[in-house]
Structures are given as structure tokens and as C-alpha cells.
Amino acid sequence: MSSINLIILGYLQNKEKSAYEMVKEFESWSLTWWLKISSPSIYKNIIKLCDNGYLNSRTVKEGEMPEKTLYSMNEKGILYFNELMEESSKDIGKVYFEFNAFLVNIEHLPKEKRKEYLKSFKTKVEERRAFVEARYNQEKQHDGITGSGFLLLELYNEFYNILEKWSEKVNDYYNK
């Protein structure tokens, strides 16, 4: 299942956009915070989706600007989008944390280094929790994000609260 394809196809449901516009919009959503996705992968997947017949494309020129290609959904793309949505609803995937490699190896450090690095880890968790909580509270007050965007932000807010409590347990465990 390609989450990148799903994001692209979902985005193009009611809009015709260039790849550049999609990348910029996704960046404004902070998409890389909640999906393993990069700008080059977006460009690559748009081209593949077009080559596989899921997207229509047309080239336009506006004034003195260089030509740009606009992409839009077609019937085959709508069917593929629905297939990906069905597949996604049946498989939530696996959750990996970048810090797992750090934790797996923490016991290989001398006690003082372990203590220092665990404190640093805990501090970073606290900072991230505070950042997400502030963003969540801001959006909650101003209705800036609605629907799934807000629900994902709420999920991350809850996750970082749990992660902060858990990081305290990790520190206690290794510093007893």
C-alpha cells in the first residue's frame, strides 16, 4: 500500500494542481511529521501515477512564467483511490519509532553516559510534547484545522503526553 499515492490521489479529488503546488501544500501541512514522505517521493509518485493512467496531465503556460504540468484525477484514479482506501481501512500498518535503535543500545553505555543521554532523550520528548500541545490548543481554539487534520493533531497530542510519561519511567528504570 502506498500512503504517498493515497495522499496524492486524495488531494487531487476536487482540484487540478501542479506537482510543485502539491509539494508546497504538503509542506504547509507539516506532512513529514506524520507520514514518511519526502518531496522527491511526491514528484516521483505523481509521474508514476500519471504513467500508470491514474492521473490526467496537461501543460499550461501563464504569462512569462515557465510551462507547468497540471494533474487531475480520472476514473481509473478514482477506482485506485478507493482500492487504496479500502486496503488502508483493513491494515493499520506497523508503528516504528526512530528512537527504538537508541533504546535497544542504551544498556551498552557506561552508567554516566546512559544517564546523560536518557536525560537528553527525556528533554526532547518534553519539548516535542509542549510544541504539539501548543499547536493542538491553538487549533482547538481557532478551528484552524478541521476534520481528519485536527483528529491527527489530537492523536499526536495524546501520543506525546503518553510518551513523556513513559520516558519518565525509562529514566527511573535506568537511574535507580
Secondary structure, DSSP 8 states (H G I E B T S, - for coil): --HHHHHHHHHTTS--EEHHHHHHHHHHTTGGGTS---HHHHHHHHHHHHHTTSEEEEEE--TTS--EEEEEE-HHHHHHHHHHHHHHHH-------TTHHHHHHGGGS-HHHHHHHHHHHHHHHHHHHHHHHHHHHHHHHHT-S-HHHHHHHHHHHHHHHHHHHHHHHHHHHHT-
